[in-house]
Amino acid sequence: MAARIYQRPKNAMQSGKARIDEWVLEFEQSEARHADPLMGWTGSGDTQAQVQLNFASSEEAKAYADRHGIAARVHTTPVRNLKLQAYADNFN
């Protein structure tokens, strides 16, 4: 059973920064998805892919994965570069 650990990204639809300091342990899919012949919805028998565990730090998430024998990879968050500019720069 494999998993990935990552920091929750900022919501692109809102300006707030709620819950971006949380780390998430998410299991990878162990079987392929398939289309339901009657409804056409996609699904699989893999219930682990629906589980997300939240942690305060990446060390806590990694310790949990090690304690339960889960092979987990930690994905670091890329550094966000802010482009600071003034409204007056539009008229130069």
VMD Tcl script that draws the C-alpha trace (Angstrom):
set ca {
  {0.00 0.00 0.00}
  {1.57 3.26 -1.16}
  {0.74 6.81 -0.18}
  {1.87 10.35 -0.78}
  {2.31 13.15 1.73}
  {1.87 16.72 0.60}
  {0.99 20.13 1.96}
  {-2.53 21.26 1.17}
  {-2.41 23.92 -1.60}
  {-4.09 27.31 -1.39}
  {-7.59 27.40 -2.83}
  {-7.36 29.18 -6.19}
  {-10.97 30.37 -6.03}
  {-10.59 32.31 -2.77}
  {-8.10 34.77 -1.34}
  {-8.02 33.17 2.12}
  {-5.23 30.91 3.31}
  {-7.20 28.57 5.57}
  {-5.81 25.07 6.10}
  {-2.70 25.59 3.94}
  {-0.47 24.67 6.88}
  {-1.94 21.15 7.04}
  {-0.20 18.11 5.62}
  {-2.23 15.37 3.95}
  {-1.50 11.66 3.69}
  {-3.38 10.29 0.70}
  {-3.34 6.70 -0.52}
  {-2.62 5.96 -4.17}
  {-5.00 3.88 -6.25}
  {-4.26 0.17 -6.19}
  {-6.62 -0.80 -9.01}
  {-7.71 0.88 -12.21}
  {-11.01 2.69 -12.54}
  {-13.63 1.29 -14.88}
  {-16.87 2.58 -16.36}
  {-20.11 1.21 -14.98}
  {-22.01 -0.44 -17.87}
  {-25.43 0.75 -16.72}
  {-24.88 4.36 -15.62}
  {-21.53 5.14 -17.23}
  {-20.03 6.44 -13.98}
  {-16.41 5.61 -13.27}
  {-15.53 3.69 -10.15}
  {-13.38 1.01 -8.64}
  {-13.32 -1.39 -5.74}
  {-10.43 0.46 -4.12}
  {-11.70 2.12 -0.94}
  {-8.27 3.26 0.29}
  {-8.15 5.95 -2.42}
  {-11.02 7.74 -0.65}
  {-9.09 8.15 2.61}
  {-7.27 11.40 3.43}
  {-5.55 11.88 6.78}
  {-4.62 15.39 7.98}
  {-1.53 16.14 10.07}
  {0.02 19.29 11.52}
  {3.48 18.60 10.05}
  {5.18 16.39 7.53}
  {7.15 14.68 10.31}
  {3.91 13.56 12.00}
  {2.57 12.20 8.71}
  {5.82 10.36 7.97}
  {5.90 8.91 11.50}
  {2.32 7.66 11.10}
  {3.21 6.03 7.77}
  {6.28 4.35 9.27}
  {4.32 3.17 12.32}
  {1.69 1.48 10.13}
  {4.05 0.12 7.45}
  {2.88 2.45 4.67}
  {5.38 3.28 1.92}
  {4.95 7.04 1.68}
  {6.66 9.69 -0.43}
  {6.84 13.29 0.79}
  {6.17 15.94 -1.86}
  {7.57 19.30 -0.84}
  {5.68 22.47 -1.65}
  {7.39 24.69 -4.23}
  {8.38 28.17 -3.09}
  {5.81 30.76 -4.06}
  {7.31 33.89 -5.61}
  {5.09 36.91 -5.22}
  {5.29 39.62 -7.83}
  {4.76 42.82 -5.87}
  {3.77 45.77 -7.97}
  {1.86 48.97 -7.54}
  {-1.27 49.95 -9.43}
  {0.62 52.98 -10.78}
  {2.99 50.62 -12.66}
  {0.15 49.98 -15.15}
  {0.52 53.51 -16.46}
  {4.29 53.65 -17.07}
}
mol new
graphics top color blue
foreach p $ca { graphics top sphere $p radius 0.5 }
foreach p [lrange $ca 0 end-1] q [lrange $ca 1 end] { graphics top cylinder $p $q radius 0.2 }
display resetview
